[in-house]
Amino acid sequence: MPLTTVDIPKDIIDYLDDLIARGVKRSRKEVVLEALRYYRMFTMEDWNPPRYQLGSVKLVFLNVEGLFEVAKEVDGEKLVEAGRRAGYILRDHLIANLGFKLIEGGSWEEVFEFLKNMGWGVFRRADDKILASNLSIPAPLIQGYLEALLGIRLRTLPTKAQDVAIFEIEKGG
């Protein structure tokens, strides 16, 4: 691996050393490489606050607690439908700009990784279910997005935790 030397301001070095001292990271190198991977993954060179872009997908940062509060006031099926409509738009952007192969139905893991990297939660498929945890978006919206992105229909199974959802893939959907 090529060696690169850069001058890093003391306050950043202190921050890196604090991460290491707290056991969050093992080394300065680990932090710098991880930061650069995220910089590339999120095409941060195109970020010009207040506009954040990932390809042609515009990003926005929001308070998720507020989103969950608003979701309490809206009928669940309306949230699912809103998620679907927004999901179709996101799907088109992902296909056109990032090369996702959603139409052929072959990139569920790619979709799950994208949503995780966007901070929406952690997703995995288990047989005829999609298990979602650490959700930052209300489950009905997630359901609509997943239905649109993956071209399927889902049924939400009951859970007690607000940040966990289990979606059953409907047969023939």
N, C-alpha and C positions, 0 to 999 in steps of 0.2 A: 504494500500500500504506500503511495507517495506520502512523504512527510511535508506538512505545511506549517509554517510558523506565522502566528498573528499576534499583534499586540492587543491584549484584552484589558479594559479598564479595571482598576482595583475593585470597584464596587461589584462588578460582575464576577471577578475571581472570588471575592468574599461570598457571594451568593452560591457559586458552584461548590466552594468548600463547605458551606453550611449544609447544602443538600447531601454531601458525602458524610459529614459529621452526624447528620440525623438518620443516616442509613437509607435515604431515599434513592440515592444513586451510588454506584461503586467508584466512579472515577470522573474526572473532568472530561476525558475523551468520550465516555459513554453519554454524558449530557450533551456535548457539542454535536456528536454524530446523530443522536436522537432528534435534536433541534433541527438539524439540517434535513433529516428525512421528512419531518413534518413540514418544514418550509417548502420542500419540493412537492410533497403529496398534496398540500393545500394551495399550491401555486401562489405562495405568499408574495412573490415578486409583483403580482397584479393587485395587491391590496393597497388601496389608496383611501384611508379613512376619510369619510364614513362609509365608503363603498368597499365591500369585501366580496371577492369573486373566487369561484372554483370552476374554472372553465367559463362557461356562460351562465352558470348557476350563481345567483346572488345570495350571499349569506347575510344573516342578521343575528345579532346576539340579543337574547331576551331573557326576562326573568321567568323561569319555568313555574315558580309558585303562582304567579299571576295567571299563567296559561291554565293551570289546574283549577284555579278559582273560577275562571270564565267557563271552563268545561262543565263545572257543576250546574251552571245555569242553562246549558244547552242540551236538548234531547240527544241521547247517545247515537241514534240512527242518523241524525243530522250531522253529527261530528264524523261518523263513518263516511257519509257521502261527501262532506267537505274534504276529508282525507283522500278519498278516491280522486276527486277533481284535481286537487293539488298534486297527488301522486302521478297522475297521467302527465302533467306538465313536467314534473321532475324526471319521469321516465324518458320523455322525449329529449330532455337536456342530457341525460346520462348516455343515451344511445348516440346522440349526435356529437357530443363533445368529448366523452370519455370512452367511447367504444364499447359500452356495456352491451352484451348480447342477450338482452331481456326478451326480445321477440322470439328467439329460439328456445327460451326457457332454460338456458344453461348456466346462468350466473347468480344463483341464489346466494352463494357464499360471498360473491363480490358485492351484491346488494347489502347483505348483512354487515360486511366490513365497512362499506361506505356509511351506512347509518350509524354504526358504532363510532367511526371517526368523526361524524358530525355531532356526536354527543347525545344521540337519541336513546341509546341503550345497548344492551348486548343481546344478540339474537342467535338462535341455533335451531336446526331442524332435528326433530326426533320422531321418526316414523311419519305419522299423518298429523303431526303437530308442529307449530312454531312456538318455541319457548322464548319469552322476552323478559329480561330482567334489567334492573337499574334504569328503568324508563324515565326519561326527562320530558316525554310528550304523553298526554293522556292516551290510554289504550284504544279508545274508539278512533282517534285520529291515526294512530299507528296501524290499526286494522285496515282503514281505508287506503293508506299509503301502500301497505304490503299488498293488498288486493290489486291495486293499479300497477305497482312495480313488477309483480310476479305473475299477473294475469290469472289469479285464482280467486276463489271465494272462501272466506273464513267465518268461523263461528267462535265467539269468545266464550271460553269456559270460565266459570266463577273462580275468583281468587280473592283473598282478603287483603293482600298488600297492594297499595296504590302504585308501586313501582314495578310490579310483576304482572305479566299477562300470559295466558296460554291460549293460543289460537288453534282451533282444529280446522284442518283443511277439509272443505266440503267435497265430497265425491262428485265428479262430473262438473265441478265449479271451476 
